[in-house]
Amino acid sequence: MLPPSTVVWLLVAGGVGSLVVLGWVLYTRRLDLLSPEPAAFVVLSLGAAAWTWGYALQFAAGSLTAKTAFDGPLWLGIAAVGAAWPVFGLTVAGDDDLLTPRRTAVLVGVPVTAALIAWTNPVHGLMYAQVGLADPAVWRPLVVTPGPAFGAFVLYSYAVNGFVAWRLWCGTRDARGDARMRRGLVLAAGALPLVVGTVGLLSATPSATDPAVDYTPAMFAVTTMLTGVAVGRYGLLDPAAVARDLVVAGLSDPVVVVDGSGYVRAANRAGERLLGGRADTGVHVDEAFADHPALVTALREGDATRVQTSVRTLSPDGGSIETAEAAAGGPPDASGSTGTSGRTDSTGSTGGRADGDATRGRREERAYDVSVTPLADTDGGAVLVFRDVTDRLRAERRLTVLNRILRHDLRNDVNVIEGYLDLLRTAVSEAGLADAERYLDVAERRTADLVTLSDRARTVDDIATGDVSFTRVDVGAAAADRCEQVRREHGEGGVEVSYDPPDGPAFVEAMAVFPSVIDNLIENAVEHSDRERPRVEVSVSVTDDAVEFVVADDGPGIPAADRAVFERGDEAALEDASGLGLWLVNWVVTASGGRIAVADREPRGSVVTVTHPRAPPDPLLTGE
């Protein structure tokens, strides 16, 4: 047991500290006293002062009459703390929704009722069965025999305080940055008196000469300091700070806050997922952004700027920053170089570390435009907001495909047409009509190629700019129509096309341009065959949840350069327009939610299989 004088001084200090912190908060903060958290804080502070001073005066009094007289303010403080603490703790924990009017009435009503019972105890003896003096009486608490109401109130208090401590623990665990520190300090401020008081009561052996001492209010001197730190350092009772935390936490964009000393102060969940453990509070920017010197430089310079960088993530379980920065410059052009707008660019692929298990998700590189904004009223602090610009950059890069291919292949085809037209003019002038007819055939084929290329380019442009829609596509009907069209175009002896239809409806929910997949695959099999009479086998089959479209040919097989379009899935695999159709097939299938596979066929040829989730039956449509 602590010396009585020490206990009294702790009690006095706790009361003084509670009132000092309350006065400081009221002087420096504009509190809405009608809101639960500020109102509960004020009542809690006043109640702590009444409890500690009432207990201290009871300690110091020497007569039974004086000691029982000070039981009044003591129980006033107990009622105020007992009513205000659950409300305050739950609001700080973010569980305001638990404080319904009925529950709040119970939380306030039970401590107040207990105080009323204590004040009227001489009439009924429900709170204390017996009350007496210690020997000696001075510097000792009352010697009491608890009554049934006392036991019931103690059990209620432990249950409520335990629940509030648990909710504060959960809130602290789930919060980040200053919000975590606020909740953690309030949790410590609430748990310390509860734990110390419990240990003191369980370890005591009360007697007339050594009555049990309740150390709970004696700990208010420490809890006052913890609360003061939470208010002054971490924004407790500051609506603006709480609002900032809520806004940042709710942002889908990753946000990281760095203080003036270069340490990470806070990060929302998106930021933690993006950066992994390097977004933890207390990590220095040299470590957090070790692979991104441009970010570190921007933070040290302290000016508002923007940095563009790549992050390789393992979806859906987060990832880590990879080294993927280039020199300062402008947005990337078609070749990946930079301009002069003051950005740092990185759009290339990164080797990166093999974070995580490859079986847990698909590793994907995402490009971010990072805004670095200095914090007002701080020396070097800044907020980093990572804006995902991957889709925009992909669209820009895909549009460069059109520029490169159209610039190269259209010019070549036009030159060929012009050359054959010159020959045609010469042949006609010399009456070489047979040669003229052959030249015209070549020019017509080249012209048809230009039309096809233009159509594909328009499709790519529509998809890249988002000008697409999803619809129900009957794969079986589209395949049958295309096979019949090929037979008509090439005649009876030109191409042998067989078609194996599905047993039932073969509808998919896909891009409206999905039929172009069927066109391109069949056309590719016919055009690139080295047989005098190409053979193409087309089939469509359905399962309970998928539609499968297969094109098999007996040609030389798909070249490695064109097959890379399927394997890599990006425009870097394209050498010229010959692979544009396959690249478009892969893009449309993948964007529509399907997958594509390429295999060799024995003894020769290739097999391309497109698998797509089957659309659910539509009762408004017939034939399903």
C-alpha positions as CSV (number, residue, x, y, z in Angstrom):
1,M,0.0,0.0,0.0
2,L,1.2,3.5,-0.8
3,P,1.7,5.8,2.1
4,P,-1.5,7.7,2.9
5,S,0.1,11.1,2.2
6,T,1.2,9.9,-1.3
7,V,-2.3,8.7,-2.1
8,V,-3.8,12.1,-1.0
9,W,-1.3,14.0,-3.1
10,L,-2.0,11.9,-6.1
11,L,-5.7,12.5,-5.6
12,V,-5.2,16.3,-5.3
13,A,-2.9,16.3,-8.4
14,G,-5.5,14.3,-10.4
15,G,-8.2,16.7,-9.6
16,V,-6.1,19.8,-10.3
17,G,-4.8,18.2,-13.6
18,S,-8.3,17.4,-14.7
19,L,-9.4,21.0,-14.2
20,V,-6.3,22.4,-15.8
21,V,-6.6,20.3,-18.9
22,L,-10.4,21.2,-19.1
23,G,-9.7,24.9,-18.8
24,W,-6.9,24.7,-21.4
25,V,-9.2,22.8,-23.8
26,L,-12.0,25.3,-23.3
27,Y,-9.7,28.2,-23.9
28,T,-7.9,26.9,-27.0
29,R,-10.7,24.9,-28.7
30,R,-14.1,25.8,-29.9
31,L,-16.1,22.9,-28.6
32,D,-19.6,22.1,-29.6
33,L,-20.9,21.1,-26.1
34,L,-24.0,19.7,-27.6
35,S,-22.0,17.0,-29.3
36,P,-21.4,13.7,-27.4
37,E,-17.6,13.7,-27.4
38,P,-17.0,17.3,-26.1
39,A,-19.9,17.2,-23.7
40,A,-18.7,13.8,-22.3
41,F,-15.2,15.2,-21.9
42,V,-16.4,18.2,-19.9
43,V,-18.5,16.0,-17.6
44,L,-15.7,13.5,-17.3
45,S,-13.2,16.2,-16.3
46,L,-15.5,17.7,-13.7
47,G,-16.4,14.3,-12.4
48,A,-12.7,13.2,-12.0
49,A,-12.1,16.4,-10.0
50,A,-15.0,15.8,-7.7
51,W,-14.1,12.1,-7.3
52,T,-10.5,12.7,-6.5
53,W,-11.0,15.7,-4.2
54,G,-14.0,14.0,-2.4
55,Y,-11.8,10.9,-1.7
56,A,-8.9,13.1,-0.6
57,L,-11.0,15.0,1.8
58,Q,-12.5,11.8,3.1
59,F,-9.0,10.5,3.7
60,A,-8.0,13.6,5.6
61,A,-11.2,13.9,7.8
62,G,-11.0,12.4,11.3
63,S,-14.6,11.9,12.3
64,L,-17.3,9.6,11.0
65,T,-19.6,12.5,10.4
66,A,-17.0,14.4,8.3
67,K,-16.0,11.3,6.3
68,T,-19.6,10.4,5.4
69,A,-20.2,14.1,4.5
70,F,-17.5,13.9,1.9
71,D,-19.1,10.7,0.6
72,G,-21.5,13.1,-1.2
73,P,-19.1,14.8,-3.6
74,L,-17.2,11.5,-4.0
75,W,-20.3,9.8,-5.3
76,L,-21.1,12.8,-7.4
77,G,-17.8,12.3,-9.2
78,I,-18.3,8.6,-9.5
79,A,-21.7,9.1,-11.1
80,A,-20.3,11.7,-13.5
81,V,-17.3,9.6,-14.5
82,G,-19.4,6.5,-14.7
83,A,-21.9,8.2,-17.1
84,A,-19.4,10.2,-19.2
85,W,-16.6,7.7,-19.7
86,P,-18.6,5.1,-21.8
87,V,-20.0,7.9,-24.0
88,F,-16.6,9.5,-24.4
89,G,-14.7,6.3,-25.0
90,L,-17.2,5.0,-27.6
91,T,-17.2,8.2,-29.6
92,V,-13.4,8.4,-29.6
93,A,-13.4,4.7,-30.8
94,G,-15.7,5.7,-33.7
95,D,-18.7,3.7,-32.3
96,D,-21.1,6.6,-32.2
97,D,-23.7,4.4,-33.8
98,L,-23.8,2.3,-30.6
99,L,-25.0,5.3,-28.6
100,T,-28.7,5.1,-29.3
101,P,-31.0,7.3,-27.1
102,R,-32.1,4.2,-25.1
103,R,-28.5,2.9,-24.6
104,T,-27.3,6.4,-23.6
105,A,-30.1,6.7,-21.1
106,V,-29.0,3.4,-19.5
107,L,-25.3,4.4,-19.5
108,V,-26.2,7.7,-17.7
109,G,-29.0,6.4,-15.6
110,V,-27.3,3.5,-13.8
111,P,-24.4,5.6,-12.3
112,V,-26.8,8.4,-11.3
113,T,-29.1,5.8,-9.6
114,A,-26.1,4.3,-7.8
115,A,-25.2,7.8,-6.5
116,L,-28.7,8.3,-5.3
117,I,-28.7,5.0,-3.5
118,A,-25.3,5.9,-1.9
119,W,-26.6,9.3,-0.8
120,T,-29.7,7.8,0.9
121,N,-27.8,4.8,2.3
122,P,-28.5,5.6,6.0
123,V,-32.2,4.9,5.2
124,H,-31.9,1.5,3.6
125,G,-28.3,0.3,3.8
126,L,-28.3,-1.1,0.2
127,M,-25.0,0.5,-0.8
128,Y,-23.1,0.0,2.5
129,A,-24.3,-2.6,5.0
130,Q,-22.0,-1.0,7.7
131,V,-19.9,2.1,7.8
132,G,-17.1,2.7,10.4
133,L,-13.8,4.4,11.2
134,A,-10.4,3.0,10.8
135,D,-8.0,3.0,13.7
136,P,-6.5,5.6,13.5
137,A,-9.2,7.4,11.5
138,V,-7.1,10.3,10.0
139,W,-5.4,9.5,6.7
140,R,-7.5,6.4,6.3
141,P,-10.7,5.8,4.2
142,L,-13.9,4.6,5.6
143,V,-14.2,1.0,6.7
144,V,-17.3,-0.3,4.9
145,T,-19.2,-3.5,4.4
146,P,-20.5,-3.6,0.9
147,G,-24.2,-4.0,0.4
148,P,-26.0,-5.6,-2.6
149,A,-26.3,-2.4,-4.6
150,F,-22.5,-1.8,-4.2
151,G,-21.8,-5.3,-5.6
152,A,-24.2,-4.9,-8.5
153,F,-22.8,-1.5,-9.4
154,V,-19.2,-2.8,-9.4
155,L,-20.2,-5.7,-11.7
156,Y,-22.0,-3.2,-14.0
157,S,-19.0,-0.9,-14.1
158,Y,-16.5,-3.6,-14.9
159,A,-18.7,-4.9,-17.7
160,V,-19.2,-1.5,-19.3
161,N,-15.6,-0.4,-18.9
162,G,-14.4,-3.7,-20.3
163,F,-16.6,-3.3,-23.3
164,V,-15.5,0.3,-23.9
165,A,-11.8,-0.7,-23.5
166,W,-12.3,-3.5,-26.1
167,R,-14.0,-1.1,-28.6
168,L,-11.1,1.4,-28.1
169,W,-8.6,-1.5,-28.7
170,C,-10.4,-2.4,-31.9
171,G,-10.5,1.2,-33.0
172,T,-6.8,1.7,-32.2
173,R,-5.9,-1.5,-34.1
174,D,-7.9,-0.4,-37.2
175,A,-6.9,3.3,-37.2
176,R,-3.8,4.8,-38.7
177,G,-1.6,7.8,-37.9
178,D,-2.9,10.4,-35.5
179,A,-6.3,8.7,-35.2
180,R,-4.5,5.6,-33.9
181,M,-2.5,7.7,-31.4
182,R,-5.6,9.5,-30.2
183,R,-7.5,6.2,-29.5
184,G,-4.5,4.5,-28.1
185,L,-3.9,7.3,-25.5
186,V,-7.6,7.4,-24.5
187,L,-7.5,3.6,-24.2
188,A,-4.5,3.9,-21.9
189,A,-6.1,6.7,-19.9
190,G,-9.2,4.6,-19.3
191,A,-7.5,1.2,-18.7
192,L,-4.9,2.4,-16.3
193,P,-7.2,3.4,-13.4
194,L,-9.3,0.3,-14.0
195,V,-6.3,-2.1,-13.9
196,V,-4.5,-0.4,-11.0
197,G,-7.7,-0.2,-9.0
198,T,-8.5,-3.9,-9.6
199,V,-5.0,-5.0,-8.6
200,G,-5.1,-2.9,-5.5
201,L,-8.4,-4.3,-4.3
202,L,-7.5,-7.9,-5.1
203,S,-4.2,-7.7,-3.3
204,A,-5.5,-5.9,-0.2
205,T,-6.4,-7.6,3.1
206,P,-8.7,-4.9,4.6
207,S,-9.0,-4.6,8.4
208,A,-9.9,-1.9,10.9
209,T,-6.3,-0.8,11.1
210,D,-5.6,-1.1,7.4
211,P,-8.8,-0.6,5.3
212,A,-8.9,-1.2,1.6
213,V,-7.9,1.8,-0.6
214,D,-9.4,2.4,-4.0
215,Y,-6.5,3.5,-6.2
216,T,-8.8,4.1,-9.2
217,P,-9.1,7.9,-8.7
218,A,-5.4,8.2,-7.7
219,M,-4.5,7.3,-11.3
220,F,-6.4,10.3,-12.6
221,A,-3.2,12.3,-12.3
222,V,-1.6,10.1,-14.9
223,T,-4.6,9.8,-17.1
224,T,-4.8,13.6,-17.2
225,M,-1.4,13.8,-18.8
226,L,-2.3,11.1,-21.3
227,T,-5.4,13.0,-22.3
228,G,-3.5,16.3,-22.5
229,V,-1.1,14.7,-25.0
230,A,-4.0,13.3,-27.0
231,V,-5.6,16.8,-27.2
232,G,-2.4,18.9,-27.8
233,R,-0.4,16.6,-30.0
234,Y,-2.9,14.3,-31.9
235,G,-6.0,16.5,-32.3
236,L,-8.4,14.9,-29.8
237,L,-11.5,17.1,-29.6
238,D,-10.4,18.9,-32.8
239,P,-13.2,18.4,-35.3
240,A,-10.9,19.5,-38.2
241,A,-8.3,16.8,-37.3
242,V,-10.9,14.1,-37.0
243,A,-12.5,15.2,-40.3
244,R,-9.2,15.1,-42.0
245,D,-8.6,11.6,-40.8
246,L,-12.0,10.5,-41.9
247,V,-11.5,12.1,-45.4
248,V,-8.1,10.6,-45.9
249,A,-9.1,7.2,-44.6
250,G,-12.1,7.2,-47.0
251,L,-10.1,8.1,-50.1
252,S,-9.6,5.4,-52.6
253,D,-6.3,7.0,-53.7
254,P,-3.3,6.2,-51.6
255,V,-2.3,9.0,-49.3
256,V,0.9,9.3,-47.2
257,V,1.6,12.1,-44.8
258,V,5.3,13.0,-44.0
259,D,6.3,15.4,-41.1
260,G,9.0,18.0,-41.2
261,S,11.7,15.6,-40.0
262,G,11.1,13.3,-43.0
263,Y,9.2,10.6,-41.2
264,V,6.0,9.0,-42.3
265,R,3.2,10.3,-39.9
266,A,0.2,8.6,-41.5
267,A,-1.1,6.6,-44.4
268,N,-4.6,5.5,-45.3
269,R,-5.4,1.9,-46.1
270,A,-4.8,2.4,-49.8
271,G,-1.4,3.8,-49.1
272,E,-0.5,0.9,-46.8
273,R,-1.6,-1.6,-49.4
274,L,0.5,0.2,-52.0
275,L,3.7,0.7,-50.1
276,G,3.5,-2.3,-47.7
277,G,5.4,-2.1,-44.4
278,R,7.3,1.0,-45.7
279,A,4.2,3.1,-45.0
280,D,4.3,2.4,-41.3
281,T,4.3,5.4,-39.0
282,G,7.9,6.3,-38.0
283,V,9.6,5.1,-41.1
284,H,11.9,7.7,-42.7
285,V,11.3,8.7,-46.3
286,D,14.8,7.6,-47.2
287,E,13.6,4.1,-46.4
288,A,10.0,4.4,-47.5
289,F,10.9,5.7,-50.9
290,A,14.4,4.2,-51.2
291,D,13.8,3.2,-54.8
292,H,12.3,6.6,-55.7
293,P,14.9,9.3,-55.3
294,A,12.7,11.8,-57.2
295,L,10.1,11.6,-54.4
296,V,12.7,12.0,-51.7
297,T,14.2,15.0,-53.6
298,A,10.7,16.6,-54.0
299,L,10.1,16.2,-50.2
300,R,13.4,17.7,-49.3
301,E,13.0,20.7,-51.6
302,G,9.6,21.4,-50.0
303,D,7.9,22.8,-53.1
304,A,4.6,21.7,-54.5
305,T,5.3,19.4,-57.4
306,R,4.2,16.3,-59.2
307,V,6.1,13.1,-59.8
308,Q,5.1,10.2,-62.0
309,T,6.3,6.7,-61.0
310,S,5.5,3.0,-61.4
311,V,4.5,0.6,-58.6
312,R,4.4,-3.1,-59.2
313,T,1.6,-4.6,-57.1
314,L,0.5,-8.1,-56.4
315,S,-3.3,-8.0,-56.8
316,P,-5.3,-8.3,-54.7
317,D,-3.0,-8.4,-51.7
318,G,-1.0,-5.2,-52.1
319,G,2.5,-4.9,-53.2
320,S,5.7,-2.8,-53.0
321,I,7.3,0.0,-54.8
322,E,9.8,-1.0,-57.5
323,T,12.6,1.0,-59.0
324,A,10.9,2.5,-62.0
325,E,11.8,6.2,-62.3
326,A,13.4,8.2,-65.1
327,A,14.9,11.6,-65.3
328,A,12.7,14.7,-64.7
329,G,10.7,15.6,-67.8
330,G,7.2,15.7,-69.3
331,P,4.6,13.1,-69.9
332,P,5.7,10.1,-71.9
333,D,5.4,10.2,-75.6
334,A,5.0,7.2,-77.9
335,S,8.6,6.1,-77.4
336,G,8.5,6.4,-73.6
337,S,10.7,9.6,-73.5
338,T,9.8,12.6,-71.6
339,G,9.0,16.2,-72.4
340,T,9.7,19.3,-70.3
341,S,6.7,19.8,-67.9
342,G,8.6,19.1,-64.7
343,R,7.5,15.6,-64.1
344,T,9.4,12.4,-63.4
345,D,8.2,9.6,-65.7
346,S,8.4,5.9,-65.5
347,T,6.2,3.8,-67.8
348,G,8.5,1.0,-68.6
349,S,8.3,-2.5,-67.2
350,T,10.2,-3.2,-64.0
351,G,11.9,-6.4,-63.0
352,G,11.2,-5.7,-59.4
353,R,11.4,-8.0,-56.4
354,A,9.3,-11.1,-56.2
355,D,7.3,-9.9,-53.3
356,G,4.7,-12.4,-52.2
357,D,3.7,-15.7,-53.6
358,A,2.9,-15.8,-57.2
359,T,0.0,-18.1,-56.5
360,R,-1.7,-15.4,-54.3
361,G,-2.5,-13.0,-57.1
362,R,-1.4,-11.6,-60.5
363,R,1.5,-9.2,-60.3
364,E,0.6,-6.0,-62.1
365,E,2.4,-2.8,-62.8
366,R,0.4,0.4,-62.1
367,A,1.5,3.9,-63.0
368,Y,0.9,6.7,-60.4
369,D,0.9,10.5,-60.7
370,V,2.1,11.6,-57.3
371,S,1.3,15.1,-56.1
372,V,3.6,16.4,-53.3
373,T,1.9,19.2,-51.4
374,P,3.7,21.0,-48.5
375,L,1.7,21.1,-45.3
376,A,0.9,24.6,-44.1
377,D,2.4,25.7,-40.8
378,T,5.0,22.9,-40.8
379,D,8.7,22.9,-41.6
380,G,9.1,20.5,-44.4
381,G,5.9,18.4,-43.9
382,A,4.0,17.2,-47.0
383,V,1.1,15.1,-48.2
384,L,1.7,12.7,-51.0
385,V,-1.4,11.6,-53.0
386,F,-0.9,8.8,-55.5
387,R,-3.3,9.1,-58.4
388,D,-3.6,5.9,-60.5
389,V,-3.1,6.9,-64.1
390,T,-2.5,3.4,-65.5
391,D,-5.6,3.2,-67.6
392,R,-5.0,6.7,-69.1
393,L,-1.4,5.9,-70.0
394,R,-2.4,2.5,-71.5
395,A,-5.0,4.3,-73.7
396,E,-2.4,6.8,-74.8
397,R,0.1,4.0,-75.6
398,R,-2.5,2.1,-77.5
399,L,-3.3,5.1,-79.6
400,T,0.3,5.3,-80.5
401,V,-0.1,1.9,-82.0
402,L,-2.5,3.4,-84.5
403,N,-0.1,6.2,-85.4
404,R,2.9,3.8,-85.9
405,I,1.1,1.2,-87.9
406,L,-1.0,3.5,-90.0
407,R,2.0,5.7,-90.7
408,H,4.1,2.7,-91.8
409,D,1.6,0.3,-93.5
410,L,-0.8,2.8,-95.1
411,R,2.1,4.5,-96.7
412,N,3.5,1.2,-98.0
413,D,0.1,0.1,-99.4
414,V,-0.5,3.4,-101.0
415,N,2.9,3.3,-102.7
416,V,2.1,-0.2,-104.0
417,I,-1.3,0.9,-105.3
418,E,0.3,3.9,-107.0
419,G,3.0,1.7,-108.6
420,Y,0.5,-0.8,-109.9
421,L,-1.7,2.0,-111.2
422,D,1.3,3.4,-113.1
423,L,1.9,-0.1,-114.6
424,L,-1.8,-0.3,-115.4
425,R,-1.7,3.0,-117.2
426,T,1.3,1.8,-119.2
427,A,-0.2,-1.6,-119.9
428,V,-3.5,-0.1,-121.1
429,S,-1.7,2.3,-123.3
430,E,0.1,-0.6,-124.9
431,A,-3.1,-2.6,-125.1
432,G,-1.7,-5.2,-122.7
433,L,-5.2,-6.0,-121.3
434,A,-4.3,-9.4,-119.7
435,D,-1.6,-7.8,-117.6
436,A,-3.8,-4.9,-116.8
437,E,-6.5,-7.2,-115.3
438,R,-3.9,-8.8,-113.1
439,Y,-2.6,-5.5,-112.0
440,L,-6.1,-4.4,-111.2
441,D,-6.6,-7.5,-109.0
442,V,-3.5,-6.6,-107.0
443,A,-4.7,-3.0,-106.6
444,E,-8.1,-4.2,-105.4
445,R,-6.7,-6.5,-102.9
446,R,-4.5,-3.8,-101.5
447,T,-7.4,-1.4,-101.4
448,A,-9.4,-4.0,-99.5
449,D,-6.5,-4.4,-97.0
450,L,-6.6,-0.6,-96.4
451,V,-10.3,-0.8,-95.7
452,T,-9.8,-3.7,-93.3
453,L,-6.9,-1.9,-91.6
454,S,-9.0,1.3,-91.3
455,D,-11.9,-0.7,-89.7
456,R,-9.6,-2.2,-87.2
457,A,-8.0,1.1,-86.4
458,R,-11.4,2.6,-85.7
459,T,-12.2,-0.3,-83.4
460,V,-9.0,0.2,-81.5
461,D,-9.7,3.9,-81.2
462,D,-13.3,3.3,-79.9
463,I,-12.0,0.9,-77.2
464,A,-9.1,3.1,-76.2
465,T,-11.2,6.1,-75.8
466,G,-13.9,4.2,-73.8
467,D,-16.5,4.5,-76.6
468,V,-17.7,0.9,-76.2
469,S,-20.7,-0.8,-74.9
470,F,-21.5,-4.4,-73.7
471,T,-24.3,-6.4,-75.2
472,R,-25.4,-10.0,-75.6
473,V,-23.6,-11.7,-78.5
474,D,-24.8,-14.9,-80.0
475,V,-21.4,-16.6,-80.7
476,G,-22.9,-19.5,-82.6
477,A,-24.9,-17.3,-85.0
478,A,-21.9,-14.9,-85.5
479,A,-19.6,-17.9,-86.3
480,A,-22.1,-19.4,-88.8
481,D,-22.6,-16.1,-90.6
482,R,-18.8,-15.6,-90.9
483,C,-18.2,-19.1,-92.2
484,E,-20.9,-18.7,-94.8
485,Q,-19.4,-15.3,-95.8
486,V,-15.9,-16.8,-96.3
487,R,-17.4,-19.5,-98.5
488,R,-19.1,-17.0,-100.7
489,E,-16.1,-14.7,-101.0
490,H,-13.6,-17.5,-102.0
491,G,-15.9,-19.7,-104.0
492,E,-16.4,-23.5,-103.9
493,G,-12.7,-24.3,-104.6
494,G,-11.1,-21.4,-102.8
495,V,-11.4,-22.3,-99.1
496,E,-12.7,-25.4,-97.3
497,V,-14.6,-24.1,-94.2
498,S,-16.4,-26.5,-91.8
499,Y,-18.6,-25.4,-89.0
500,D,-19.6,-27.4,-85.9
501,P,-22.5,-25.5,-84.2
502,P,-23.3,-25.6,-80.5
503,D,-26.0,-27.8,-79.0
504,G,-27.8,-24.9,-77.5
505,P,-27.8,-21.1,-77.2
506,A,-24.2,-19.7,-77.0
507,F,-24.8,-16.2,-75.7
508,V,-22.1,-14.1,-74.0
509,E,-22.1,-10.6,-72.4
510,A,-19.3,-8.9,-74.2
511,M,-18.2,-5.8,-76.0
512,A,-20.4,-4.9,-79.0
513,V,-17.3,-5.4,-81.2
514,F,-16.9,-9.0,-80.0
515,P,-18.0,-10.4,-83.5
516,S,-14.8,-8.9,-84.8
517,V,-12.9,-11.5,-82.8
518,I,-14.6,-14.2,-84.9
519,D,-13.9,-12.3,-88.1
520,N,-10.2,-11.8,-87.3
521,L,-9.5,-15.3,-86.3
522,I,-11.1,-16.9,-89.3
523,E,-9.6,-14.3,-91.7
524,N,-6.1,-14.8,-90.2
525,A,-6.4,-18.6,-90.7
526,V,-7.4,-18.1,-94.4
527,E,-5.0,-15.3,-95.3
528,H,-1.8,-16.8,-93.8
529,S,-2.3,-20.3,-95.1
530,D,0.3,-21.7,-97.4
531,R,-2.0,-24.3,-98.9
532,E,-3.5,-24.0,-102.4
533,R,-6.9,-24.7,-100.8
534,P,-6.8,-23.7,-97.1
535,R,-8.8,-25.8,-94.6
536,V,-10.4,-24.1,-91.6
537,E,-12.4,-25.9,-89.0
538,V,-14.7,-23.7,-86.8
539,S,-16.6,-25.0,-83.8
540,V,-18.7,-23.5,-81.0
541,S,-19.6,-25.4,-77.8
542,V,-21.3,-24.6,-74.6
543,T,-21.0,-25.8,-71.0
544,D,-23.0,-24.8,-68.0
545,D,-21.0,-21.6,-67.4
546,A,-18.9,-21.0,-70.5
547,V,-18.9,-20.7,-74.3
548,E,-15.9,-22.0,-76.3
549,F,-15.1,-20.8,-79.8
550,V,-12.3,-22.7,-81.6
551,V,-10.6,-22.0,-85.0
552,A,-8.2,-24.7,-86.3
553,D,-6.3,-24.6,-89.6
554,D,-3.8,-26.6,-91.5
555,G,-1.4,-23.7,-92.3
556,P,2.2,-23.1,-91.3
557,G,1.1,-22.1,-87.7
558,I,1.1,-18.7,-86.1
559,P,4.6,-17.1,-86.2
560,A,6.4,-16.5,-82.9
561,A,6.2,-12.7,-83.4
562,D,2.4,-12.8,-83.8
563,R,2.0,-15.3,-80.9
564,A,3.8,-12.9,-78.6
565,V,0.7,-10.7,-79.0
566,F,-1.2,-13.3,-77.0
567,E,1.5,-14.1,-74.6
568,R,2.5,-10.5,-73.7
569,G,-0.7,-8.7,-74.4
570,D,0.8,-5.3,-75.1
571,E,1.5,-3.3,-78.2
572,A,5.3,-3.7,-77.9
573,A,4.9,-7.1,-79.5
574,L,3.5,-5.5,-82.7
575,E,6.0,-5.2,-85.6
576,D,3.5,-4.1,-88.3
577,A,-0.1,-4.3,-89.2
578,S,-0.1,-8.0,-89.8
579,G,-0.4,-8.6,-86.1
580,L,-2.9,-5.9,-85.4
581,G,-5.9,-8.3,-86.0
582,L,-4.5,-10.8,-83.4
583,W,-3.6,-8.0,-81.0
584,L,-7.2,-6.6,-81.3
585,V,-8.6,-10.2,-80.8
586,N,-6.6,-10.5,-77.5
587,W,-7.6,-7.1,-76.3
588,V,-11.3,-7.5,-77.0
589,V,-11.5,-11.0,-75.5
590,T,-9.6,-10.0,-72.3
591,A,-11.5,-6.7,-71.9
592,S,-14.8,-8.6,-72.3
593,G,-13.9,-11.0,-69.5
594,G,-12.8,-14.0,-71.6
595,R,-9.4,-15.7,-72.2
596,I,-7.6,-16.9,-75.3
597,A,-5.2,-19.8,-75.9
598,V,-3.0,-20.7,-78.8
599,A,-1.7,-24.2,-79.5
600,D,0.1,-26.1,-82.3
601,R,-2.0,-28.6,-84.3
602,E,-0.7,-32.0,-85.4
603,P,0.7,-32.7,-88.0
604,R,0.6,-29.0,-88.9
605,G,-1.4,-25.8,-88.3
606,S,-2.6,-24.0,-85.2
607,V,-5.6,-24.0,-82.9
608,V,-6.9,-20.8,-81.3
609,T,-9.5,-21.2,-78.5
610,V,-11.5,-18.4,-77.0
611,T,-13.3,-19.2,-73.8
612,H,-15.9,-16.7,-72.4
613,P,-18.3,-16.9,-69.5
614,R,-21.8,-17.8,-70.7
615,A,-24.5,-15.2,-70.3
616,P,-27.5,-16.1,-68.2
617,P,-30.7,-16.9,-70.2
618,D,-32.8,-13.9,-71.1
619,P,-36.5,-14.7,-70.8
620,L,-37.3,-11.9,-73.2
621,L,-35.4,-13.4,-76.0
622,T,-36.5,-16.5,-77.9
623,G,-34.3,-19.5,-78.6
624,E,-32.5,-19.4,-75.2
